[in-house]
Amino acid sequence: MSGVYALTMCAWICGCLAFGLPFAIAYADADLDDAGFDFLLKIPNKEDNIHAHGDAIREFAYRMRSVRVDRCFA
């Protein structure tokens, strides 16, 4: 990951966590990789990731409705 992209993604994730929003990522994140958080959906970083994992994304979105991330992560 390039330096600017990594900083942008870090800021985006921090913003989601600050607002208590669950999120999905399609890249390896050293801080989140093996943590197993319920508020995080990890999908492979491939060209067809939305089509291939659409059901998982939809299920995650429905499961996370009205769910907020605990502030201890922000």
VENCORRA-V487763 format. One record per backbone hydrogen bond with DSSP energy under -0.5 kcal/mol. CO is the residue of the C=O (numbers start at 1). NH is the residue of the N-H. Records with the same first field share a line. If there is no record, write none. Layout:
# VENCORRA-V487763
CO: NH ; NH
This chain:
# VENCORRA-V487763
2: 6
3: 7
4: 8
5: 9
6: 10
7: 11
8: 12
9: 13
10: 14
11: 15
12: 16
13: 17
14: 18
15: 19
16: 20 ; 21
17: 20
20: 69
23: 41
25: 43
29: 32 ; 33
32: 35 ; 36
37: 40
39: 23
40: 42
41: 25 ; 43
44: 46
46: 49
48: 52
49: 53
51: 54
53: 57
54: 58
55: 59
56: 60
57: 61
58: 62
59: 63
60: 64
62: 65
64: 67
70: 73
71: 74
